[in-house]
Every structure is written in C-alpha cells, then in structure tokens.
Amino acid sequence: CDAPFLPHDLAARLGAAAGDGGFALAADAGGRRHPTFGLWPTRLRAPLRADLAAGARRVGDWMVAHGAVLARFPGSEAEFFNVNAPEDLARAEVLAREVEAPPGGSRA
C-alpha cells in the first residue's frame, strides 16, 4: 500500500529473472536494489531469521550473498517509489499525475 506504482508485471518479471533458483529481487534502471520487492524461496526462512537475530541489517546484501539475482525494471522513477512521510505523499501525487498523463501531456 505504500508503493502505489508497482509494475503490473512485477511477479512475472521476478519469476523470469529468478529462473530455477527461485530467488530474485527488483532493481530499478539505475541498479538500486529494492529487496522488499522480491521472490523469496521459503527454504531461506530459517537462515534469514538466524542472520537477522545475529545482527544482519542489510537484507539486500544478504539476498545477493545467498544467490538472489537482480530483476531489472528500466521503467520510470515512480515504479518503486515508497510513501513513508507526508512529503512522500505529496511527491506521489505529482507522480500519479505524470503516470496518468499520456505522452505529449494532453488528456483531450
């Protein structure tokens, strides 16, 4: 609910990138990783829990270290925009207008 512009084909693209390993996380065009948007194999539940309990905090790094591949999403800035604060909501409203506007800017 706090990332309102996710790509409609998110699951399909994560699955395609994950292949037989079944482990992928989303990355935008700039290579920035978005580990909360991923396809996670349940076999890693216990190792993740143990590593978090031991102090691991960089889940994106943990994912890559455990074999996750990056699923590239070369779309707009809006796709993985996360709304966490009032100023984020204001930015999301601007992005929503940009996403709704067809190329050329006219909605005739």
C-alpha positions, -999 to +999 in steps of 0.1 A: +000+000+000+030+024+004+044+017-031+014+026-053+031+025-087+045-011-089+047-026-124+017-047-134+040-075-144+062-075-113+056-111-103+061-124-139+093-105-143+107-116-109+098-152-118+115-149-151+147-135-136+147-160-107+147-190-130+152-224-113+168-208-083+136-191-074+152-161-058+152-126-072+149-090-061+138-060-080+163-034-092+155-002-110+172+011-141+199+028-120+208-006-103+193+005-070+180-027-053+146-029-038+147-060-016+112-057-003+101-064-038+113-099-044+106-135-050+119-154-020+123-192-016+109-204+017+139-226+022+158-195+033+134-185+060+154-201+088+188-188+077+174-153+073+158-154+107+191-165+122+212-139+105+187-111+115+189-123+151+227-122+148+226-086+137+224-086+099+206-055+088+213-051+050+187-075+037+195-066+001+232-076+006+221-108+024+199-117-006+227-113-031+250-133-009+225-161-008+221-163-046+194-138-054+195-123-089+185-088-099+154-085-119+159-052-138+130-028-142+140+000-165+108+020-161+101+053-145+111+068-112+076+060-099+077+022-101+093+016-068+086+049-051+078+044-014+055+066+005+066+069+042+061+105+051+038+135+042+064+149+018+065+114+001+027+116-003+030+150-020+056+136-044+034+106-051+005+129-060+028+146-086+040+112-099+004+099-102-005+129-124+026+121-146+018+084-148-018+092-158-009+118-185-004+103-219+028+111-239+027+147-250+009+157-218-026+162-233-057+144-220-082+156-246 
